Amino acid sequence: MDASSLQREVLEFLPALRAFARSLTRDRTEADDLVQETLLKALSNIDKFDPGTNLRAWLFTILRNTYYTEIRKRRRESDGLSVLAQQDTNMGPGQEWSMTLSSLKDALGQLPDDQREALVLVGAAGLSYEEAAEVCGCALGTIKSRVNRARTKLLGLMGAEATADVVEGDAVAISAARS
């Protein structure tokens, strides 16, 4: 694999990396910084990437490890930032979906980190269960279990019994939620 084809392939994963970073950090700016740091680490360690292996899983693993390293560092440093300073204050869309999206965002924030991470990797980033297990460094059954528990808890937090209850009446949203 030459450098330009590797660069194109990495660029294809940027939206998914950014979405995963956003789900971990819950902050747009921090997510962008995390993706940037991930790309810097990936490029500086590109000689460690084994051509023919899963580039997407390799990048997601770097992002995840970078995030948790930063979390551990922050705990040690205890910089004293207030929770209010870390909240995303951007306004969402003005449609009815903004309420559902806000509710979903709040509910995702209440999930345990391991469940939210597994759900986002499989449900939003489109990774297979096998790829998500590789990224998280755990067994396939563990990822399946985390995703299942996360979906169940998420629906409960949103006051729904099924996905269709959350996205009722919107055929496009129901189709997207099921995939």
C-alpha positions in Angstrom: 0.0 0.0 0.0 1.5 3.3 -1.1 1.4 6.5 1.0 -1.3 8.2 -1.1 -3.7 5.3 -1.0 -3.2 4.9 2.7 -3.9 8.6 3.1 -7.1 8.3 1.1 -8.2 5.3 3.2 -7.5 7.1 6.4 -9.5 10.1 5.2 -12.5 7.9 4.5 -12.6 7.0 8.2 -12.5 10.6 9.5 -16.3 11.0 9.9 -16.6 7.7 11.8 -13.6 8.6 14.0 -15.0 12.0 14.8 -18.4 10.5 15.7 -16.7 7.9 18.0 -14.6 10.6 19.6 -17.7 12.8 20.1 -19.5 9.9 21.8 -16.5 9.4 24.2 -15.8 13.1 25.0 -19.3 14.5 24.6 -17.7 17.7 23.4 -17.2 18.8 19.8 -13.9 20.6 20.4 -12.4 17.8 22.5 -13.5 15.3 19.9 -11.8 17.2 17.1 -8.6 17.4 19.3 -8.8 13.7 20.0 -9.2 12.8 16.3 -6.2 15.1 15.4 -4.1 13.5 18.1 -5.1 10.0 16.8 -4.1 10.9 13.3 -0.8 12.3 14.5 -0.1 9.1 16.5 -1.1 6.9 13.5 1.1 8.8 11.1 4.1 8.8 13.4 3.6 5.0 14.0 2.6 4.1 10.5 5.6 1.7 10.3 3.9 -0.3 13.0 0.8 -0.8 10.9 0.8 -4.2 9.2 -0.5 -3.8 5.6 -3.4 -6.2 4.9 -4.8 -5.8 8.4 -7.8 -3.8 9.5 -6.8 -0.1 9.2 -10.2 1.1 10.6 -9.8 -1.1 13.7 -6.2 0.1 14.2 -7.3 3.8 14.0 -10.2 3.3 16.4 -7.9 1.5 18.8 -5.5 4.4 18.7 -8.3 6.8 19.3 -9.8 4.8 22.2 -6.4 4.3 23.9 -5.6 8.0 23.5 -8.9 9.0 25.0 -8.5 6.7 28.1 -4.8 7.9 28.5 -6.0 11.5 28.6 -8.8 10.6 31.1 -6.2 9.0 33.4 -3.9 12.0 33.0 -6.8 14.4 33.9 -7.7 12.5 37.0 -4.1 12.7 38.2 -3.8 16.4 37.3 -7.3 17.3 38.7 -7.4 20.6 36.9 -10.6 21.7 38.7 -12.7 22.6 35.6 -16.3 22.9 36.4 -18.9 20.6 34.8 -20.6 23.7 33.3 -17.5 24.7 31.4 -17.4 21.2 29.8 -21.0 21.1 28.6 -21.8 21.5 24.9 -23.9 24.7 24.7 -24.6 24.5 21.0 -28.3 24.6 20.0 -29.6 21.6 18.0 -32.0 21.7 15.1 -35.3 23.4 15.6 -37.4 20.5 14.4 -39.3 18.0 16.5 -36.3 15.8 16.2 -34.3 18.1 18.3 -36.2 16.9 21.4 -35.6 13.3 20.5 -32.0 14.0 19.8 -31.6 15.8 23.0 -33.2 13.0 24.9 -31.0 10.5 23.1 -27.9 12.5 23.9 -28.9 12.7 27.6 -29.7 9.0 27.7 -26.4 8.1 26.1 -24.6 10.2 28.7 -26.2 8.1 31.4 -24.9 4.8 30.0 -21.8 3.2 31.6 -18.7 4.1 29.5 -18.2 0.5 28.3 -21.8 0.1 27.1 -21.9 3.5 25.4 -18.6 2.8 23.7 -19.7 -0.6 22.4 -23.1 0.8 21.2 -21.5 3.7 19.4 -18.9 1.5 17.8 -21.4 -1.0 16.5 -24.5 1.2 16.1 -23.1 4.5 14.9 -19.6 3.9 13.6 -20.7 0.8 11.7 -18.0 -1.5 13.1 -18.8 -5.2 13.1 -19.0 -6.9 16.5 -15.6 -8.5 15.8 -14.0 -5.1 15.0 -15.5 -3.5 18.1 -14.2 -6.3 20.2 -10.8 -5.8 18.7 -10.9 -2.0 19.4 -12.0 -2.5 23.0 -9.7 -5.4 23.6 -12.3 -7.8 24.8 -14.1 -10.9 23.7 -16.8 -11.0 21.0 -19.4 -12.1 23.5 -18.6 -9.3 25.8 -19.2 -6.7 23.0 -22.5 -8.4 22.1 -23.6 -8.3 25.7 -22.6 -4.7 26.2 -24.4 -3.6 23.0 -27.5 -5.5 24.1 -27.5 -4.1 27.6 -26.8 -0.6 26.3 -29.8 -0.8 23.8 -32.1 -2.1 26.6 -31.0 0.6 29.1 -31.1 3.3 26.4 -34.7 2.5 25.6 -35.6 2.4 29.2 -34.0 5.8 29.8 -35.9 7.3 26.9 -39.2 5.8 28.3 -39.6 3.4 25.3 -40.2 -0.3 25.0 -39.0 -0.5 21.4 -36.9 1.5 18.9 -40.1 2.4 17.0 -41.4 4.1 20.2 -38.5 6.6 20.1 -38.7 7.3 16.4 -42.4 6.8 15.9 -44.0 7.7 12.6 -40.8 8.5 10.8 -40.1 5.7 8.3 -36.6 6.9 7.5 -35.6 7.2 11.1 -37.1 3.8 11.9 -35.2 2.3 9.0 -32.0 4.0 10.2 -32.5 2.9 13.8 -32.9 -0.7 12.8 -29.8 -0.9 10.7 
